[in-house]
Amino acid sequence: QSALTQPASVSGSPGQSITISCTGTSSDVGSYNLVSWYQQHPGKAPKLMIYEGSKRPSGVSNRFSGSKSGTSASLGISGLQSEDEADYYCAVWDDSLKGWVFGGGTKLTVL
Amino acid sequence: EVQLVESGGDQVKPGGSLRLSCAGSGFMFSSYTMNWVRQAAGKGLEWVSSISSTGGFMFYADSVKGRFTISRDNAKNSVFLQMDSLRGADSGIYFCVRDAQLQPPEYNWFDSWGQGTLVTVSS
């Protein structure tokens, strides 16, 4: 299974905005399949942050947003807070592989 | 409240076998596709396997195909992962994960995760 491509790390100061990209192919991100994003703090289980590309589950701050264009998806975080410091992963079903693929993960550092 | 509790993780020698279990509660277990996702120490998430609500469809990552077998017992609200011919690369935390919707995987996402069980493959 080929992983989706994410930057290894991003950083920002409190109050700033950042974007994390997730690049795939026409059989995964570029298809009609739904992209989701997960936040993982050290030693914890991942937590769903964005589903269907741009929707937020109940309880997730509206500072988190998602979008998609072609074979790339993006997670945006505005008004950075210290608790946003975590690893973030994108995921999508791959039609050709008949399996789920995750991005390699992006470590967000809040300076 | 949805709860997923994994068990069965242990240290095993290369070539050995292990069976992981996941008990679900707080939802209609028999209606949902269930998955296993793993994470090696310091590494990213890797999908391992999925099983449909009735157990009629199973999918595997290429890295485990032919060595791992996923199954479920809806009467016991449980999903299992039989892992044979284990390798060092199979070491990591194994998470039990629930699909969010009663839809095919391409229209789905993961909405509930267990805390994971640790598998260590080492001589």
gemmi code that builds the backbone of each chain (N, CA, C; Angstrom):
import gemmi

chains = {
    "A": [
        ("GLN", (0.841, -1.206, 0.000), (0.000, 0.000, 0.000), (0.871, 1.248, 0.000)),
        ("SER", (0.634, 2.176, -0.941), (1.397, 3.410, -0.989), (0.743, 4.452, -0.111)),
        ("ALA", (1.535, 5.097, 0.735), (1.008, 6.109, 1.625), (0.733, 7.388, 0.857)),
        ("LEU", (-0.225, 8.130, 1.353), (-0.464, 9.472, 0.841), (0.685, 10.354, 1.308)),
        ("THR", (0.961, 11.422, 0.558), (2.113, 12.270, 0.857), (1.722, 13.468, 1.699)),
        ("GLN", (2.316, 13.559, 2.862), (2.131, 14.711, 3.758), (3.503, 15.285, 4.101)),
        ("PRO", (3.564, 16.579, 4.414), (4.843, 17.126, 4.906), (5.158, 16.501, 6.254)),
        ("ALA", (6.435, 16.275, 6.508), (6.815, 15.633, 7.758), (6.532, 16.511, 8.966)),
        ("SER", (6.661, 17.816, 8.767), (6.455, 18.722, 9.879), (5.997, 20.089, 9.401)),
        ("VAL", (5.242, 20.752, 10.243), (4.851, 22.143, 10.049), (4.896, 22.795, 11.423)),
        ("SER", (5.037, 24.108, 11.428), (5.056, 24.818, 12.700), (4.409, 26.186, 12.552)),
        ("GLY", (3.991, 26.719, 13.677), (3.393, 28.044, 13.683), (3.347, 28.579, 15.098)),
        ("SER", (3.193, 29.853, 15.205), (3.111, 30.494, 16.522), (1.663, 30.534, 16.974)),
        ("PRO", (1.452, 30.652, 18.272), (0.067, 30.749, 18.782), (-0.684, 31.880, 18.075)),
        ("GLY", (-1.915, 31.564, 17.664), (-2.744, 32.552, 16.995), (-2.621, 32.540, 15.480)),
        ("GLN", (-1.539, 31.943, 14.986), (-1.356, 31.888, 13.538), (-2.187, 30.757, 12.932)),
        ("SER", (-2.170, 30.695, 11.594), (-2.869, 29.639, 10.860), (-1.867, 28.792, 10.096)),
        ("ILE", (-2.160, 27.513, 9.975), (-1.311, 26.632, 9.187), (-2.184, 25.738, 8.312)),
        ("THR", (-1.531, 25.147, 7.306), (-2.212, 24.190, 6.438), (-1.333, 22.964, 6.269)),
        ("ILE", (-1.965, 21.799, 6.317), (-1.255, 20.535, 6.090), (-1.839, 19.901, 4.835)),
        ("SER", (-0.980, 19.577, 3.890), (-1.426, 19.000, 2.629), (-1.351, 17.471, 2.661)),
        ("CYS", (-2.147, 16.880, 1.798), (-2.219, 15.417, 1.686), (-2.419, 15.106, 0.205)),
        ("THR", (-1.392, 14.576, -0.431), (-1.442, 14.349, -1.873), (-1.538, 12.867, -2.191)),
        ("GLY", (-2.490, 12.545, -3.055), (-2.686, 11.156, -3.435), (-2.735, 10.991, -4.935)),
        ("THR", (-3.606, 10.091, -5.378), (-3.730, 9.783, -6.800), (-5.200, 9.794, -7.206)),
        ("SER", (-5.435, 9.509, -8.471), (-6.798, 9.501, -8.980), (-7.625, 8.346, -8.417)),
        ("SER", (-6.980, 7.359, -7.822), (-7.732, 6.217, -7.292), (-8.033, 6.366, -5.799)),
        ("ASP", (-7.534, 7.406, -5.202), (-7.850, 7.624, -3.788), (-8.350, 9.053, -3.552)),
        ("VAL", (-7.474, 9.986, -3.237), (-7.912, 11.364, -2.961), (-8.632, 11.963, -4.165)),
        ("GLY", (-8.166, 11.673, -5.349), (-8.728, 12.268, -6.552), (-10.035, 11.654, -7.013)),
        ("SER", (-10.490, 10.624, -6.348), (-11.753, 9.994, -6.711), (-12.884, 10.601, -5.877)),
        ("TYR", (-14.041, 9.960, -5.928), (-15.156, 10.449, -5.121), (-15.045, 10.002, -3.657)),
        ("ASN", (-13.998, 9.258, -3.350), (-13.847, 8.729, -1.997), (-13.610, 9.843, -0.986)),
        ("LEU", (-14.043, 9.584, 0.233), (-14.053, 10.623, 1.257), (-12.748, 10.664, 2.041)),
        ("VAL", (-12.158, 11.858, 2.118), (-10.924, 12.057, 2.878), (-11.264, 12.394, 4.337)),
        ("SER", (-10.540, 11.818, 5.254), (-10.709, 12.142, 6.672), (-9.352, 12.485, 7.270)),
        ("TRP", (-9.396, 13.215, 8.373), (-8.182, 13.666, 9.053), (-8.258, 13.288, 10.531)),
        ("TYR", (-7.101, 12.905, 11.076), (-7.020, 12.439, 12.456), (-5.893, 13.158, 13.185)),
        ("GLN", (-6.143, 13.463, 14.442), (-5.163, 14.085, 15.326), (-4.707, 13.032, 16.334)),
        ("GLN", (-3.415, 12.962, 16.576), (-2.895, 12.016, 17.560), (-1.878, 12.683, 18.465)),
        ("HIS", (-2.208, 12.745, 19.736), (-1.251, 13.219, 20.732), (-0.393, 12.041, 21.174)),
        ("PRO", (0.826, 12.303, 21.657), (1.735, 11.220, 22.055), (1.101, 10.268, 23.054)),
        ("GLY", (1.201, 8.977, 22.772), (0.683, 7.957, 23.665), (-0.818, 7.799, 23.663)),
        ("LYS", (-1.482, 8.502, 22.762), (-2.947, 8.440, 22.699), (-3.414, 7.826, 21.393)),
        ("ALA", (-4.692, 7.413, 21.378), (-5.298, 6.928, 20.152), (-5.628, 8.106, 19.243)),
        ("PRO", (-5.617, 7.899, 17.942), (-6.021, 8.968, 17.026), (-7.461, 9.413, 17.286)),
        ("LYS", (-7.735, 10.657, 16.910), (-9.068, 11.241, 17.082), (-9.510, 11.842, 15.760)),
        ("LEU", (-10.725, 11.555, 15.361), (-11.278, 12.094, 14.121), (-11.465, 13.598, 14.237)),
        ("MET", (-10.944, 14.341, 13.254), (-11.053, 15.801, 13.265), (-11.885, 16.322, 12.087)),
        ("ILE", (-11.744, 15.682, 10.925), (-12.460, 16.092, 9.726), (-12.908, 14.829, 8.986)),
        ("TYR", (-14.138, 14.816, 8.494), (-14.624, 13.710, 7.674), (-15.330, 14.267, 6.444)),
        ("GLU", (-15.517, 13.409, 5.462), (-16.102, 13.824, 4.182), (-15.368, 15.052, 3.625)),
        ("GLY", (-14.091, 15.103, 3.852), (-13.245, 16.158, 3.303), (-13.282, 17.475, 4.051)),
        ("SER", (-14.470, 17.860, 4.570), (-14.564, 19.206, 5.142), (-15.489, 19.320, 6.344)),
        ("LYS", (-16.055, 18.236, 6.804), (-17.008, 18.309, 7.906), (-16.332, 18.022, 9.245)),
        ("ARG", (-16.795, 18.694, 10.294), (-16.258, 18.514, 11.637), (-17.215, 17.703, 12.505)),
        ("PRO", (-16.694, 16.701, 13.209), (-17.554, 15.996, 14.170), (-17.947, 16.941, 15.289)),
        ("SER", (-19.026, 16.579, 15.958), (-19.444, 17.338, 17.132), (-18.307, 17.388, 18.148)),
        ("GLY", (-18.047, 18.574, 18.665), (-17.016, 18.722, 19.678), (-15.669, 19.166, 19.149)),
        ("VAL", (-15.486, 19.112, 17.843), (-14.224, 19.574, 17.249), (-14.338, 21.068, 16.951)),
        ("SER", (-13.327, 21.806, 17.353), (-13.332, 23.259, 17.207), (-13.486, 23.682, 15.748)),
        ("ASN", (-14.202, 24.793, 15.543), (-14.353, 25.313, 14.179), (-13.073, 25.980, 13.683)),
        ("ARG", (-12.010, 25.921, 14.485), (-10.707, 26.385, 14.013), (-10.106, 25.368, 13.024)),
        ("PHE", (-10.683, 24.176, 12.997), (-10.221, 23.130, 12.083), (-11.112, 23.121, 10.843)),
        ("SER", (-10.468, 23.032, 9.670), (-11.222, 23.009, 8.428), (-10.548, 22.065, 7.449)),
        ("GLY", (-11.313, 21.606, 6.472), (-10.762, 20.708, 5.462), (-11.235, 21.093, 4.081)),
        ("SER", (-10.422, 20.775, 3.081), (-10.789, 21.037, 1.697), (-10.099, 20.028, 0.798)),
        ("LYS", (-10.526, 20.009, -0.469), (-9.930, 19.088, -1.436), (-9.966, 19.723, -2.812)),
        ("SER", (-8.904, 19.493, -3.569), (-8.841, 19.955, -4.951), (-8.034, 18.936, -5.749)),
        ("GLY", (-8.685, 18.315, -6.704), (-8.003, 17.306, -7.508), (-7.519, 16.148, -6.670)),
        ("THR", (-6.233, 15.876, -6.748), (-5.674, 14.749, -6.010), (-5.028, 15.183, -4.692)),
        ("SER", (-5.343, 16.379, -4.238), (-4.806, 16.858, -2.961), (-5.901, 17.310, -2.018)),
        ("ALA", (-5.710, 17.009, -0.750), (-6.607, 17.479, 0.300), (-5.778, 18.302, 1.286)),
        ("SER", (-6.467, 19.139, 2.051), (-5.758, 19.987, 3.011), (-6.522, 20.085, 4.319)),
        ("LEU", (-5.768, 20.153, 5.389), (-6.311, 20.425, 6.721), (-5.803, 21.786, 7.145)),
        ("GLY", (-6.725, 22.656, 7.535), (-6.344, 23.975, 8.000), (-6.643, 24.127, 9.481)),
        ("ILE", (-5.751, 24.788, 10.185), (-5.968, 25.097, 11.589), (-5.702, 26.580, 11.785)),
        ("SER", (-6.703, 27.295, 12.258), (-6.550, 28.731, 12.499), (-6.433, 28.986, 13.998)),
        ("GLY", (-5.940, 30.147, 14.348), (-5.829, 30.505, 15.759), (-5.099, 29.445, 16.562)),
        ("LEU", (-3.907, 29.051, 16.103), (-3.170, 27.955, 16.733), (-3.110, 28.089, 18.247)),
        ("GLN", (-3.310, 26.949, 18.900), (-3.202, 26.882, 20.349), (-2.214, 25.781, 20.714)),
        ("SER", (-1.673, 25.850, 21.896), (-0.658, 24.881, 22.316), (-1.192, 23.453, 22.259)),
        ("GLU", (-2.466, 23.286, 22.554), (-3.032, 21.929, 22.550), (-3.203, 21.351, 21.154)),
        ("ASP", (-2.990, 22.170, 20.124), (-3.055, 21.667, 18.751), (-1.784, 20.922, 18.385)),
        ("GLU", (-0.744, 21.068, 19.195), (0.522, 20.391, 18.910), (0.304, 18.881, 18.993)),
        ("ALA", (0.493, 18.208, 17.862), (0.184, 16.778, 17.741), (0.617, 16.305, 16.359)),
        ("ASP", (0.414, 15.022, 16.104), (0.607, 14.468, 14.763), (-0.747, 14.412, 14.070)),
        ("TYR", (-0.749, 14.704, 12.772), (-1.982, 14.704, 11.990), (-1.831, 13.778, 10.791)),
        ("TYR", (-2.887, 12.990, 10.546), (-2.879, 12.017, 9.462), (-4.123, 12.182, 8.592)),
        ("CYS", (-3.934, 12.071, 7.284), (-5.077, 11.981, 6.386), (-5.279, 10.509, 6.020)),
        ("ALA", (-6.486, 10.177, 5.590), (-6.788, 8.795, 5.224), (-7.895, 8.776, 4.175)),
        ("VAL", (-7.854, 7.763, 3.337), (-8.874, 7.604, 2.307), (-8.844, 6.169, 1.815)),
        ("TRP", (-9.956, 5.686, 1.316), (-10.031, 4.348, 0.721), (-9.458, 4.395, -0.697)),
        ("ASP", (-8.642, 3.425, -1.036), (-8.053, 3.358, -2.372), (-8.764, 2.272, -3.180)),
        ("ASP", (-9.394, 2.707, -4.274), (-10.180, 1.772, -5.081), (-9.312, 0.696, -5.737)),
        ("SER", (-8.130, 1.085, -6.191), (-7.297, 0.127, -6.915), (-6.633, -0.869, -5.971)),
        ("LEU", (-6.276, -0.427, -4.785), (-5.635, -1.299, -3.794), (-6.647, -2.097, -2.986)),
        ("LYS", (-7.905, -1.652, -3.008), (-8.954, -2.267, -2.187), (-8.517, -2.260, -0.721)),
        ("GLY", (-8.098, -1.070, -0.294), (-7.679, -0.929, 1.091), (-7.570, 0.532, 1.467)),
        ("TRP", (-7.420, 0.775, 2.761), (-7.251, 2.139, 3.262), (-5.782, 2.551, 3.150)),
        ("VAL", (-5.588, 3.806, 2.811), (-4.240, 4.363, 2.824), (-4.221, 5.588, 3.735)),
        ("PHE", (-3.155, 5.696, 4.499), (-2.939, 6.840, 5.369), (-1.792, 7.687, 4.814)),
        ("GLY", (-1.822, 8.963, 5.148), (-0.658, 9.787, 4.906), (0.432, 9.404, 5.894)),
        ("GLY", (1.654, 9.809, 5.603), (2.764, 9.461, 6.461), (2.752, 10.185, 7.806)),
        ("GLY", (1.879, 11.193, 7.923), (1.768, 11.928, 9.179), (2.557, 13.224, 9.165)),
        ("THR", (2.006, 14.244, 9.786), (2.653, 15.554, 9.897), (2.706, 15.955, 11.361)),
        ("LYS", (3.903, 16.271, 11.829), (4.056, 16.715, 13.212), (3.901, 18.226, 13.257)),
        ("LEU", (2.877, 18.674, 13.957), (2.638, 20.110, 14.121), (3.269, 20.587, 15.421)),
        ("THR", (4.138, 21.582, 15.298), (4.763, 22.205, 16.463), (4.228, 23.612, 16.617)),
        ("VAL", (3.728, 23.925, 17.805), (3.278, 25.282, 18.103), (4.406, 25.964, 18.866)),
        ("LEU", (5.020, 26.935, 18.218), (6.239, 27.547, 18.737), (5.999, 28.369, 19.995)),
    ],
    "B": [
        ("GLU", (-22.132, 5.435, 25.044), (-20.786, 5.795, 24.598), (-20.130, 4.591, 23.931)),
        ("VAL", (-19.581, 4.828, 22.731), (-18.880, 3.764, 22.017), (-17.572, 3.440, 22.738)),
        ("GLN", (-17.356, 2.165, 22.985), (-16.096, 1.730, 23.585), (-15.549, 0.546, 22.810)),
        ("LEU", (-14.249, 0.574, 22.563), (-13.535, -0.513, 21.909), (-12.336, -0.853, 22.787)),
        ("VAL", (-12.257, -2.105, 23.213), (-11.187, -2.511, 24.117), (-10.432, -3.692, 23.513)),
        ("GLU", (-9.169, -3.437, 23.202), (-8.328, -4.471, 22.610), (-7.617, -5.276, 23.700)),
        ("SER", (-7.286, -6.495, 23.344), (-6.499, -7.341, 24.237), (-5.740, -8.366, 23.408)),
        ("GLY", (-4.803, -9.038, 24.047), (-4.082, -10.106, 23.370), (-2.664, -9.756, 22.950)),
        ("GLY", (-2.302, -8.495, 23.052), (-0.946, -8.124, 22.677), (0.073, -8.769, 23.605)),
        ("ASP", (1.234, -9.095, 23.056), (2.252, -9.796, 23.846), (3.571, -9.757, 23.082)),
        ("GLN", (4.602, -10.285, 23.713), (5.882, -10.447, 23.036), (5.958, -11.858, 22.486)),
        ("VAL", (6.354, -11.971, 21.229), (6.405, -13.278, 20.567), (7.642, -13.330, 19.692)),
        ("LYS", (8.146, -14.527, 19.467), (9.337, -14.695, 18.623), (8.970, -14.645, 17.148)),
        ("PRO", (9.918, -14.237, 16.293), (9.660, -14.262, 14.844), (9.203, -15.649, 14.402)),
        ("GLY", (8.194, -15.658, 13.539), (7.622, -16.916, 13.087), (6.469, -17.386, 13.945)),
        ("GLY", (6.268, -16.746, 15.082), (5.220, -17.145, 16.011), (3.858, -16.592, 15.636)),
        ("SER", (2.884, -16.892, 16.491), (1.501, -16.485, 16.250), (0.938, -15.759, 17.455)),
        ("LEU", (-0.082, -14.959, 17.193), (-0.764, -14.207, 18.236), (-2.185, -13.940, 17.772)),
        ("ARG", (-3.117, -13.905, 18.707), (-4.502, -13.586, 18.364), (-4.942, -12.380, 19.177)),
        ("LEU", (-5.299, -11.314, 18.477), (-5.796, -10.113, 19.119), (-7.321, -10.140, 19.164)),
        ("SER", (-7.876, -9.557, 20.201), (-9.314, -9.449, 20.344), (-9.700, -7.999, 20.583)),
        ("CYS", (-10.905, -7.670, 20.182), (-11.442, -6.330, 20.429), (-12.907, -6.476, 20.801)),
        ("ALA", (-13.265, -5.980, 21.962), (-14.647, -6.032, 22.424), (-15.285, -4.659, 22.267)),
        ("GLY", (-16.412, -4.632, 21.588), (-17.119, -3.382, 21.379), (-18.342, -3.283, 22.269)),
        ("SER", (-18.670, -2.063, 22.680), (-19.867, -1.838, 23.473), (-20.384, -0.431, 23.228)),
        ("GLY", (-21.643, -0.226, 23.565), (-22.239, 1.101, 23.417), (-22.801, 1.385, 22.041)),
        ("PHE", (-22.806, 0.367, 21.168), (-23.376, 0.543, 19.829), (-23.801, -0.823, 19.294)),
        ("MET", (-24.534, -0.797, 18.178), (-25.009, -2.028, 17.554), (-23.843, -2.654, 16.777)),
        ("PHE", (-23.035, -3.420, 17.482), (-21.783, -3.949, 16.930), (-22.004, -4.665, 15.602)),
        ("SER", (-23.065, -5.435, 15.509), (-23.290, -6.272, 14.326), (-23.585, -5.467, 13.061)),
        ("SER", (-23.779, -4.167, 13.185), (-24.120, -3.340, 12.022), (-22.908, -2.683, 11.372)),
        ("TYR", (-21.769, -2.722, 12.030), (-20.629, -1.920, 11.586), (-19.461, -2.744, 11.065)),
        ("THR", (-18.846, -2.235, 9.990), (-17.552, -2.743, 9.561), (-16.514, -2.378, 10.614)),
        ("MET", (-15.639, -3.314, 10.914), (-14.587, -3.094, 11.902), (-13.218, -3.255, 11.247)),
        ("ASN", (-12.235, -2.578, 11.807), (-10.910, -2.525, 11.213), (-9.817, -2.689, 12.263)),
        ("TRP", (-8.638, -3.074, 11.781), (-7.427, -3.029, 12.595), (-6.447, -2.080, 11.901)),
        ("VAL", (-5.893, -1.188, 12.674), (-4.880, -0.244, 12.204), (-3.706, -0.348, 13.166)),
        ("ARG", (-2.483, -0.371, 12.659), (-1.323, -0.512, 13.532), (-0.379, 0.659, 13.404)),
        ("GLN", (0.499, 0.766, 14.398), (1.469, 1.855, 14.423), (2.759, 1.351, 15.061)),
        ("ALA", (3.786, 1.254, 14.261), (5.101, 0.893, 14.786), (5.639, 2.040, 15.629)),
        ("ALA", (6.525, 1.730, 16.530), (7.067, 2.727, 17.444), (7.684, 3.889, 16.670)),
        ("GLY", (7.195, 5.094, 16.938), (7.726, 6.289, 16.298), (7.347, 6.457, 14.840)),
        ("LYS", (6.437, 5.614, 14.354), (6.051, 5.657, 12.941), (4.599, 6.066, 12.780)),
        ("GLY", (4.147, 6.101, 11.540), (2.793, 6.514, 11.238), (1.782, 5.376, 11.329)),
        ("LEU", (0.535, 5.719, 11.015), (-0.551, 4.754, 11.045), (-0.535, 3.908, 9.775)),
        ("GLU", (-0.837, 2.632, 9.927), (-0.915, 1.717, 8.795), (-2.160, 0.857, 8.936)),
        ("TRP", (-3.037, 0.935, 7.960), (-4.217, 0.067, 7.948), (-3.783, -1.380, 7.748)),
        ("VAL", (-4.419, -2.294, 8.498), (-4.060, -3.707, 8.439), (-5.150, -4.536, 7.777)),
        ("SER", (-6.398, -4.386, 8.259), (-7.458, -5.259, 7.776), (-8.824, -4.694, 8.134)),
        ("SER", (-9.832, -5.077, 7.337), (-11.220, -4.691, 7.583), (-12.115, -5.898, 7.415)),
        ("ILE", (-13.228, -5.907, 8.157), (-14.228, -6.953, 8.006), (-15.611, -6.323, 8.019)),
        ("SER", (-16.442, -6.710, 7.063), (-17.783, -6.147, 6.958), (-18.653, -6.598, 8.123)),
        ("SER", (-19.811, -5.985, 8.242), (-20.683, -6.218, 9.398), (-21.049, -7.688, 9.589)),
        ("THR", (-21.301, -8.376, 8.480), (-21.700, -9.788, 8.583), (-20.498, -10.730, 8.516)),
        ("GLY", (-19.332, -10.179, 8.235), (-18.149, -11.018, 8.074), (-17.987, -11.559, 6.671)),
        ("GLY", (-18.871, -11.131, 5.753), (-18.829, -11.669, 4.409), (-17.719, -11.101, 3.545)),
        ("PHE", (-17.226, -9.930, 3.888), (-16.151, -9.302, 3.121), (-14.985, -8.986, 4.058)),
        ("MET", (-13.819, -9.336, 3.623), (-12.603, -9.058, 4.385), (-11.550, -8.483, 3.442)),
        ("PHE", (-10.806, -7.513, 3.919), (-9.752, -6.888, 3.134), (-8.475, -6.856, 3.977)),
        ("TYR", (-7.363, -6.959, 3.286), (-6.075, -6.993, 3.974), (-5.053, -6.104, 3.270)),
        ("ALA", (-4.171, -5.511, 4.043), (-3.023, -4.812, 3.472), (-2.098, -5.853, 2.854)),
        ("ASP", (-1.414, -5.470, 1.788), (-0.489, -6.402, 1.126), (0.553, -6.940, 2.098)),
        ("SER", (0.949, -6.122, 3.056), (2.012, -6.498, 3.992), (1.626, -7.646, 4.925)),
        ("VAL", (0.330, -7.930, 5.036), (-0.103, -8.990, 5.967), (-0.909, -10.080, 5.266)),
        ("LYS", (-1.193, -9.872, 3.985), (-2.019, -10.830, 3.256), (-1.377, -12.220, 3.291)),
        ("GLY", (-2.193, -13.219, 3.602), (-1.696, -14.591, 3.669), (-1.140, -14.970, 5.038)),
        ("ARG", (-0.943, -13.988, 5.908), (-0.398, -14.282, 7.244), (-1.394, -13.930, 8.354)),
        ("PHE", (-2.208, -12.903, 8.111), (-3.179, -12.462, 9.112), (-4.587, -12.833, 8.655)),
        ("THR", (-5.463, -13.117, 9.615), (-6.860, -13.422, 9.326), (-7.751, -12.651, 10.286)),
        ("ILE", (-8.659, -11.870, 9.712), (-9.607, -11.124, 10.532), (-10.915, -11.914, 10.608)),
        ("SER", (-11.570, -11.854, 11.757), (-12.855, -12.526, 11.923), (-13.660, -11.775, 12.976)),
        ("ARG", (-14.913, -12.146, 13.123), (-15.738, -11.483, 14.123), (-16.777, -12.449, 14.662)),
        ("ASP", (-17.256, -12.152, 15.869), (-18.332, -12.905, 16.490), (-19.341, -11.860, 16.959)),
        ("ASN", (-20.370, -11.635, 16.175), (-21.341, -10.593, 16.500), (-22.136, -10.931, 17.762)),
        ("ALA", (-22.277, -12.192, 18.068), (-22.989, -12.576, 19.291), (-22.214, -12.145, 20.528)),
        ("LYS", (-20.891, -12.027, 20.377), (-20.048, -11.602, 21.489), (-19.506, -10.190, 21.302)),
        ("ASN", (-20.034, -9.484, 20.289), (-19.600, -8.096, 20.035), (-18.079, -7.992, 19.965)),
        ("SER", (-17.482, -8.896, 19.244), (-16.023, -8.945, 19.210), (-15.484, -9.140, 17.798)),
        ("VAL", (-14.314, -8.586, 17.573), (-13.578, -8.786, 16.335), (-12.180, -9.275, 16.710)),
        ("PHE", (-11.625, -10.107, 15.842), (-10.351, -10.747, 16.149), (-9.360, -10.552, 15.012)),
        ("LEU", (-8.082, -10.674, 15.354), (-7.036, -10.666, 14.337), (-6.064, -11.789, 14.678)),
        ("GLN", (-6.106, -12.847, 13.865), (-5.170, -13.953, 14.017), (-3.922, -13.618, 13.207)),
        ("MET", (-2.800, -13.553, 13.891), (-1.554, -13.158, 13.246), (-0.578, -14.330, 13.291)),
        ("ASP", (-0.228, -14.844, 12.123), (0.712, -15.957, 12.004), (1.972, -15.519, 11.289)),
        ("SER", (3.001, -16.340, 11.377), (4.281, -16.055, 10.709), (4.733, -14.628, 10.984)),
        ("LEU", (4.706, -14.267, 12.238), (5.004, -12.886, 12.621), (6.445, -12.512, 12.345)),
        ("ARG", (6.633, -11.241, 11.987), (7.945, -10.677, 11.666), (8.198, -9.465, 12.561)),
        ("GLY", (9.458, -9.061, 12.616), (9.783, -7.883, 13.396), (9.011, -6.655, 12.947)),
        ("ALA", (8.771, -6.544, 11.637), (8.050, -5.395, 11.084), (6.590, -5.360, 11.515)),
        ("ASP", (6.100, -6.448, 12.105), (4.724, -6.472, 12.597), (4.601, -5.889, 14.000)),
        ("SER", (5.716, -5.559, 14.619), (5.694, -4.990, 15.966), (5.025, -3.623, 15.959)),
        ("GLY", (4.288, -3.348, 17.032), (3.665, -2.039, 17.159), (2.384, -2.113, 17.961)),
        ("ILE", (1.726, -0.975, 18.032), (0.430, -0.920, 18.692), (-0.651, -1.206, 17.652)),
        ("TYR", (-1.561, -2.077, 18.008), (-2.665, -2.437, 17.124), (-3.951, -1.833, 17.681)),
        ("PHE", (-4.566, -0.981, 16.864), (-5.808, -0.315, 17.243), (-7.002, -1.001, 16.584)),
        ("CYS", (-8.057, -1.168, 17.346), (-9.345, -1.615, 16.823), (-10.145, -0.359, 16.490)),
        ("VAL", (-10.700, -0.311, 15.291), (-11.301, 0.931, 14.807), (-12.651, 0.651, 14.151)),
        ("ARG", (-13.601, 1.514, 14.388), (-14.940, 1.348, 13.824), (-15.176, 2.276, 12.642)),
        ("ASP", (-15.784, 1.738, 11.576), (-16.261, 2.603, 10.501), (-17.371, 3.486, 11.055)),
        ("ALA", (-17.455, 4.717, 10.533), (-18.445, 5.662, 11.047), (-19.849, 5.393, 10.527)),
        ("GLN", (-19.942, 4.956, 9.293), (-21.249, 4.826, 8.653), (-21.501, 3.403, 8.169)),
        ("LEU", (-22.753, 3.105, 7.985), (-23.143, 1.810, 7.433), (-23.128, 1.920, 5.912)),
        ("GLN", (-21.955, 2.243, 5.379), (-21.751, 2.481, 3.957), (-20.485, 1.759, 3.513)),
        ("PRO", (-20.300, 1.598, 2.177), (-19.036, 1.006, 1.696), (-17.844, 1.839, 2.134)),
        ("PRO", (-16.660, 1.259, 2.145), (-15.485, 1.964, 2.685), (-15.158, 3.261, 1.966)),
        ("GLU", (-15.428, 3.339, 0.650), (-15.086, 4.572, -0.064), (-15.914, 5.757, 0.396)),
        ("TYR", (-17.015, 5.500, 1.080), (-17.867, 6.569, 1.602), (-17.825, 6.597, 3.123)),
        ("ASN", (-16.679, 6.246, 3.671), (-16.621, 6.096, 5.108), (-15.401, 6.768, 5.703)),
        ("TRP", (-15.305, 6.689, 7.020), (-14.161, 7.168, 7.769), (-14.186, 6.437, 9.099)),
        ("PHE", (-13.163, 6.682, 9.938), (-13.049, 5.991, 11.220), (-13.456, 6.935, 12.348)),
        ("ASP", (-14.530, 6.592, 13.061), (-14.985, 7.530, 14.079), (-14.685, 7.117, 15.506)),
        ("SER", (-14.307, 5.871, 15.720), (-14.024, 5.417, 17.089), (-12.813, 4.499, 17.084)),
        ("TRP", (-11.912, 4.759, 17.988), (-10.662, 4.001, 18.115), (-10.519, 3.467, 19.531)),
        ("GLY", (-10.016, 2.231, 19.627), (-9.647, 1.725, 20.943), (-8.319, 2.330, 21.366)),
        ("GLN", (-7.855, 1.971, 22.543), (-6.583, 2.493, 23.051), (-5.385, 1.695, 22.549)),
        ("GLY", (-5.631, 0.542, 21.968), (-4.551, -0.225, 21.362), (-3.977, -1.304, 22.263)),
        ("THR", (-3.358, -2.293, 21.624), (-2.669, -3.361, 22.339), (-1.304, -3.544, 21.686)),
        ("LEU", (-0.286, -3.743, 22.487), (1.087, -3.753, 21.998), (1.539, -5.160, 21.617)),
        ("VAL", (2.046, -5.253, 20.397), (2.621, -6.496, 19.892), (4.117, -6.284, 19.680)),
        ("THR", (4.910, -7.149, 20.256), (6.360, -7.075, 20.084), (6.858, -8.398, 19.523)),
        ("VAL", (7.472, -8.336, 18.347), (8.019, -9.532, 17.717), (9.536, -9.439, 17.802)),
        ("SER", (10.111, -10.276, 18.647), (11.550, -10.197, 18.877), (12.058, -11.527, 19.427)),
        ("SER", (13.259, -11.873, 19.032), (13.865, -13.111, 19.538), (14.571, -12.864, 20.863)),
    ],
}
model = gemmi.Model(1)
for chain_id, residues in chains.items():
    chain = gemmi.Chain(chain_id)
    for i, (resn, *xyz) in enumerate(residues, 1):
        res = gemmi.Residue()
        res.name, res.seqid = resn, gemmi.SeqId(i, " ")
        for name, pos in zip(("N", "CA", "C"), xyz):
            atom = gemmi.Atom()
            atom.name, atom.element = name, gemmi.Element(name[0])
            atom.pos, atom.b_iso = gemmi.Position(*pos), 0.0
            res.add_atom(atom)
        chain.add_residue(res)
    model.add_chain(chain)
structure = gemmi.Structure()
structure.add_model(model)
structure.setup_entities()
